[in-house]
Amino acid sequence: MIAPARNERARNERFARAAGHPALGRLSDPRLLRSLSYIDGKWTGAPDGRTFTVTDPADGTAVAEVAALGAAEATRAVEAAHRAFPAWKALLPQARADILRRWHALMQGAAEDLALLMTLEQGKPLAEARGEIAYAASFIAYYAEEALRVNVEGVTSHLPGAQMALSREPVGVAALLTPWNFPSAMLTRKAAAALAAGCTIVAHPSSQTPLSALALAELAERAGMPPGVFNVVTGEPAPIAETICADLRVRAVSFTGSTEIGRIVARNASSSMKRVVMELGGHAPLIVFDDADLDRAVAIAVDAKFATSGQDCLAANRIYVQRGLYPRFCAAFAERVARLRLGHGLDEGTEIGPLMHAGAVAKAQAQIDDALKRGARRLTPERPLPGPLFLAPIALADVPEEALIMREETFAPVAAIAPFDSEEEVIARANATEYGLVAYVVTRDGARAARMAQALDYGMVAINRVKITGAPIPFGGVKQSGLGREGSRHGLEAFTDLKYVCLDLG
């Protein structure tokens, strides 16, 4: 009988040749292309051999056939994680940190291959994929150190003859449900925190981008992660997620995705009182005041809107520009957007890749049509598209507040611009949404910046810059944009329970 890992490598090699995807030959380590799930330290296929096809969204070319597991295999993964938990929890934090450091080093060494796989399954430009791999690895390095800082906290006793202490203990098995737009970073941000805290994990990646998660599992195995500590289950989302959320042995669920699906996950998890961490939708406003430097404001707006081809919960969906700067901003912004280069993510110089699926294209087009019907002006020209999942980046001006694009999250390279007159007016318009993840402000007035930071009802506010995320900061939103935080010590504490001990000294 052929060993599972060897059999899987043979299947991968045969499929790669049959698919004829030329980019697969660029992998320096073909073992990173995995097609089976990873459960209890073993590469595992579906009992009936079922698979699903992962395709390159840029051209529809098949990349891999991945095992389509179901509820029974999800239960097996939870069982494995539950068995592995006591030993993983009992390890000294230094030992867990050493494994995380090795995992981080292996990620850095395989960065180019990991970026290549991400571009093939997700479509984002290779330069962005490389950036995501570095970003994803940073969470592992950060939590390797943070694992050493989960300390006992003394409490001043209010009772005579008693000594009191607080400690943080891992909750147990954690389920991680990750999206397709950041398939590596969203997994490591959750997994590194949970593992550092002493939890074991069952991860379920999006069926559109499972290859990144499976490659990370391969590297975790090489790093010495014990069997059952790190499990990845691929397949149909509904039965897997529902099974994990219903299992009493799973004590925490961390989900990144749409607010609509997040509500379903939270309802399922609430039946057994699980800890939930939710990073949900965003509908970010970007507010540009008259005193802003025009070139800098345009650069910030382009970066905030069009990263990951607009498929980002942090994307600036609503761009409000004060009326005195509005005409010049619209002209300069449109000129820059018209120069953004569409193409396959592996092509040199590509800035805008494909959208993930046909539904995203249809939704974006419906938002564009609705805005134009309501009086918006198109500032950018039509242009040829490289494939059916591409949408040319577009700038729309004079978009009214009642337009769909101003009320719904936009996961596409479509920028909606509208003028405003006063600070009070734009604050009201920016806050008039169920979302509250991030807001952007561009101004040279320091006092105004401080006022806006206080007045905007968002979990994160970026002043005069785009990049604000990273391992040390607590990432998350308010209102319908999420529960809890990821990153920072708060992200680790989300996977712990606080234990109080009162010792009688008599």
C-alpha positions, 0 to 999 in steps of 0.5 A: 500500500502506498503511504498517504503522503507519497501517494498524494505527491504522485497525484499532485505531479500527475495532475500538474502535468494533466492541467498543464498550468505552466506556473506550477513548474516554478515551484522550487518545493513541489511538496508545498502543493498539497491536495489532501486535508491534514488531520492528526498529523496525516494527509487525509482524503475523502473516504469516497475520493471526492474532490473539488477543483481549485482554478486560477481566477485570471484564466480559469485554468485548473491548479489542483484537485483538493479533497472534499471532506465532510462532517465526519472528517470534521468530527475526526479533526476535532477529536484529534485536536481534543486528544492533543490539547492536554499535552500541548497545553502542558508544554512550557511556553518556551517549547511552544514558542520554539515550534512557532519560530521554526514555522516562521523560519520555514515560511520565510524560506518558502516565501516565493513558493507560497506567494506563487500558490496564492496568486494562482488560487486567489488572483492577486498580483504577485507583489501583493502576494509576497507582501501578504506572506511577509505579513502572515509570517509576522504574526507567527514571529510576534506570538512566538514571543507573546507566548512567553508573556502570559503571566500570573497576575497578583490581586490585592486581597480584600479578605483576611488570611487569603492570597489571590492570583489570576492566570490565563489558561487556554480555552481548548480546541479552537475552530478557525474559519478563514476567507479567500481574500487573505488566505495566508494572513487570516490563518496565521493571525488566528492560528499563531495566537491560539497556538501560543496560548496553548490551544489546539486548532481545527482550521477550515479554509475557503474552498476557493483558496485552500492551497495556501492553508495546506502549504502552511500545514506542510510547513507546520509539520516540518516545524515539529507541530505535534499530531493533532495540534494543527488540523486543516479540513477542506471541503464544502463549507456548510457541513464542516462549519456547522459540525465544528460549531456544534461540537461541545469540545470546540471552545472557541470559534474565530471567523473572518468573512461577511457580516451575513455569514458571521451572524450564522456562525455566531448563532451556531456557536451560541448554542454551546456558549463558545467564545467567538471572535468575528472579523466581519464586513467593512464599508470604510469612508475616506474623508479628504479635507480642503487643506489636504495635499492633493497628490498625497490624498490621491495616492492614499485614496488609490492605495486604500481603494484598490489593494487586492483589486478592491476585495478587502474589508479595509477598502475605502468604499466611500470617498468624501472630498470637501467641495473646495478640493473636489474638482481637482481631486476627481480629475487627478484621481481618475487619471491615476485610476485609468493608469492602473494595469489589469492582468494576470497576477504573475504578469510583470507590473500587474496592479489589478487582478481578477475578482474571485467569482462571477457573482462578485462581478455581477454585484459590482456591475449592478452597483455601477449601473445603479449609481449611474442611473441615480446621477453619478458620473463615470470618470474613467473610460471603458477598456478591454478586459483580460478575462470574464472575472476582470472588472476595469477599475472605475471612478464614479463622481457625484454618487448620491447617498441613496445609491447601492454602492454607498449603502452596501459593502463593495468588494471590487475595484469601484470607487464612489466619490461624493462632495461634502461641505462641513465637518459635521455633515461628513461625520454624520454621513460616514457614521450612517452605516451598520459597519464600523471597521476602519475609517480614513481621514486626510487633513493637515489640521492636527486639531481636526484630525483629533476631532475626527478620530474621536467622532468616527464610530469605527474600531480603527481610524487611519490619519494621513496614511493607509497601512495601519495593520500589523501583529502588534495592533488589535485589529477589529471593528465595532457595530456589525463589523465584528466582535473581539480583536485579532493581533496584539496581546488582545488577540492571544487573550481571546483564546484564553480563560481567566482563572482566579485562585484564592488560597487560604493562608491560615 
